[in-house]
């Protein structure tokens, strides 16, 4: 299982503590040092069944600076995936990727259901 996070993010820190407390084994990946590629994002989006907007870090400074709230609706899925692949700070985190699930953000109930 892949745990993609930004170590300075308090939600990511909370999620990591949760994984460790529940003895869930994972591979840690720093989202800025190793940004998800276009191919990875495309595959994860398809496997997740989630709307693509859920992969965007809508509360992030970069998202707001780029005024993506207004721009995303006019962009194709392809353009949105390409944009996400340019900068890890645009991607919602933490991100869990495993064989049968892709989870964005940290929602304890959802993680309990899918990871335990």
DOVOVEX-364280 format. One line per field, with one value per residue (C-alpha): residue number from 1; residue in one letter; x, y negated, z. Coordinates in Angstrom, 3 decimals, padded with zeros to 6 digits. Each point is the difference from the previous one (the first is absolute). Example, Ala and Ser with C-alpha at 12.3 -4.5 7.8 and 13.67 -1.06 7.14 Angstrom:
% DOVOVEX-364280
i	1,2
aa	A,S
c1	012.300,001.370
c2	004.500,-003.440
c3	007.800,-000.660
//
This chain:
% DOVOVEX-364280
i	1,2,3,4,5,6,7,8,9,10,11,12,13,14,15,16,17,18,19,20,21,22,23,24,25,26,27,28,29,30,31,32,33,34,35,36,37,38,39,40,41,42,43,44,45,46,47,48,49,50,51,52,53,54,55,56,57,58,59,60,61,62,63,64,65,66,67,68,69,70,71,72,73,74,75,76,77,78,79,80,81,82,83,84,85,86,87,88,89,90,91,92,93,94,95,96,97,98,99,100,101,102,103,104,105,106,107,108,109,110,111,112,113,114,115,116
aa	X,X,X,X,X,X,X,X,X,X,X,X,X,X,X,X,X,X,X,X,X,X,X,X,X,X,X,X,X,X,X,X,X,X,X,X,X,X,X,X,X,X,X,X,X,X,X,X,X,X,X,X,X,X,X,X,X,X,X,X,X,X,X,X,X,X,X,X,X,X,X,X,X,X,X,X,X,X,X,X,X,X,X,X,X,X,X,X,X,X,X,X,X,X,X,X,X,X,X,X,X,X,X,X,X,X,X,X,X,X,X,X,X,X,X,X
c1	000.000,001.229,-000.418,000.589,000.316,001.581,001.851,-000.729,-003.762,-001.771,-002.683,002.731,001.708,-003.295,-000.585,003.498,-000.539,-003.287,001.678,002.778,-002.440,-001.988,003.200,-000.788,003.052,000.706,002.638,000.481,000.297,000.654,-002.388,002.315,003.203,-001.776,-003.072,-002.572,000.384,-002.751,-000.204,-000.275,-002.669,-002.004,000.077,-000.788,-002.887,-001.500,000.440,-001.368,-003.412,000.278,-000.647,003.295,-000.613,000.594,003.647,000.575,001.245,-002.762,001.147,003.594,001.620,001.059,-003.569,-001.250,002.838,-000.698,-003.746,-000.746,-003.471,-001.012,002.220,-000.575,-003.616,001.180,002.906,-000.193,000.807,003.191,001.072,-000.815,002.117,002.890,-000.269,-000.021,003.163,001.882,000.095,-000.567,-001.398,-003.071,-000.792,-002.322,001.862,000.494,-000.610,-000.266,000.501,-000.465,-001.116,-003.731,-000.326,001.140,-000.786,000.486,000.213,-000.272,-003.458,000.398,-003.254,000.792,003.557,-001.239,-002.388,002.495,003.285,-000.729
c2	000.000,-003.457,-002.909,-003.239,-002.995,-003.343,000.380,-003.603,000.462,000.497,002.224,002.196,000.237,001.024,002.588,001.431,000.331,001.773,002.456,000.714,000.405,002.528,001.751,-000.546,000.633,-002.623,-001.534,-003.666,-002.436,-003.743,-001.660,-002.916,002.026,002.598,-001.586,002.443,000.363,-000.540,003.780,000.718,-002.652,001.229,003.598,-000.965,-002.204,002.854,002.519,-002.331,-000.624,-003.530,-003.238,-001.475,-003.125,002.174,000.344,-003.763,-001.635,-002.611,-001.590,-000.423,-003.345,001.006,001.062,-003.407,-001.983,001.710,-000.704,003.617,-000.133,-002.109,001.693,003.729,000.164,-001.175,002.459,003.496,002.987,000.421,-003.615,000.372,003.168,-001.691,-002.955,002.254,001.706,-003.332,-000.636,002.229,-002.940,000.060,003.591,000.791,001.732,002.305,002.411,003.744,002.303,003.726,002.906,-000.427,-003.629,-003.555,-002.460,-003.775,-001.980,001.464,001.095,002.387,001.928,000.539,001.087,002.418,001.559,000.272,000.654,002.158
c3	000.000,-000.899,002.441,-001.885,002.275,000.739,003.339,001.110,-000.500,003.351,-001.567,-001.509,003.396,001.613,-002.747,000.428,003.777,-000.717,-002.411,002.501,002.904,-002.050,-001.141,-003.681,-002.174,-002.640,-002.227,000.811,-002.928,000.272,-002.465,-000.827,-000.399,-002.149,-001.528,-001.394,-003.764,-002.530,-000.552,003.723,000.525,-002.972,001.264,003.600,-001.094,-002.070,002.834,002.673,-001.543,001.451,-001.869,-001.197,002.110,003.106,-001.086,000.247,003.194,-000.049,003.258,-001.173,-000.710,-003.511,-000.879,001.142,-001.636,-003.322,000.421,-000.858,001.537,-002.993,-002.594,000.665,-001.268,-003.436,-000.140,-001.432,002.219,-002.013,000.699,003.699,000.291,-001.834,002.405,003.094,-001.250,-000.106,003.755,003.029,001.953,-002.266,000.970,002.924,002.759,001.631,-002.825,000.563,-002.955,000.358,-002.136,000.638,001.147,-000.600,002.798,-000.049,003.219,003.480,001.089,002.906,-000.577,-003.684,000.797,002.651,-002.469,-002.882,001.787,003.024
//
